[in-house]
């Protein structure tokens, strides 16, 4: 018996609102994917995602590429809408630098 499913219409653009927490979650997910890459040359493996057609990428590359596009779109909108703030971040060796603590 056939079942009914819902899917987004072709050629539709959907605007969603994203807060900083969600943005950070997407960035963390993409960073996690990068850390799981077992390739000898991680840079070449990641660079393949921009060269090969999407359907020719492996599952890890497709997942990373999808998250990278999402991060890029969020950042593009934030820049366009002037939702950036600039702040100084101390580096190791700077006076007053405090090393981050692991949870």
MODA-V643654 format. One record per residue. N is the residue number from 1. RES is the residue in one small letter. PSI is psi as a letter, one per 30 degrees, with the letter a starting at -180 (999 if undefined). BURIAL is b if it has 24 or more other ideal C-beta (glycine too) atoms within 12 Angstrom, else e. D_CENTER is the distance of its C-alpha to the mean C-alpha in whole Angstrom. Layout:
N:RES:PSI:BURIAL:D_CENTER, N:RES:PSI:BURIAL:D_CENTER
//
This chain:
1:x:k:e:39, 2:x:k:e:36, 3:x:l:e:33, 4:x:k:e:32, 5:x:l:e:28, 6:x:k:e:26, 7:x:l:e:23, 8:x:k:e:22, 9:x:l:e:24, 10:x:k:e:24, 11:x:g:e:23, 12:x:k:e:22, 13:x:k:e:19, 14:x:k:e:18, 15:x:k:e:17, 16:x:l:e:16, 17:x:k:e:16, 18:x:k:e:13, 19:x:l:e:14, 20:x:e:e:13, 21:x:e:e:13, 22:x:e:e:11, 23:x:e:b:8, 24:x:e:e:9, 25:x:e:e:9, 26:x:e:b:5, 27:x:e:e:4, 28:x:e:e:8, 29:x:e:e:7, 30:x:e:b:5, 31:x:e:e:8, 32:x:e:e:10, 33:x:e:b:10, 34:x:e:b:10, 35:x:f:e:13, 36:x:f:e:15, 37:x:k:b:15, 38:x:g:e:19, 39:x:k:e:20, 40:x:e:e:22, 41:x:j:e:20, 42:x:e:e:17, 43:x:e:e:16, 44:x:e:e:18, 45:x:e:b:16, 46:x:e:b:13, 47:x:e:e:15, 48:x:e:e:16, 49:x:f:b:13, 50:x:f:e:14, 51:x:e:e:18, 52:x:l:e:18, 53:x:k:e:19, 54:x:e:e:16, 55:x:f:e:19, 56:x:f:e:20, 57:x:l:e:17, 58:x:l:e:17, 59:x:e:e:15, 60:x:e:b:13, 61:x:e:b:12, 62:x:e:e:12, 63:x:e:e:9, 64:x:e:b:7, 65:x:e:b:8, 66:x:e:e:7, 67:x:e:b:4, 68:x:e:b:4, 69:x:e:e:7, 70:x:e:e:6, 71:x:e:b:4, 72:x:e:e:7, 73:x:e:e:9, 74:x:e:b:9, 75:x:e:e:10, 76:x:e:e:12, 77:x:e:e:14, 78:x:e:e:14, 79:x:e:e:16, 80:x:e:e:18, 81:x:g:e:19, 82:x:h:e:20, 83:x:g:e:18, 84:x:k:e:17, 85:x:l:e:20, 86:x:k:e:21, 87:x:l:e:22, 88:x:k:e:23, 89:x:k:e:22, 90:x:k:e:25, 91:x:l:e:24, 92:x:k:e:26, 93:x:f:e:30, 94:x:k:e:30, 95:x:k:e:32, 96:x:f:e:31, 97:x:k:e:28, 98:x:k:e:27, 99:x:k:e:25, 100:x:k:e:22, 101:x:k:e:24, 102:x:k:e:22, 103:x:999:e:23
//
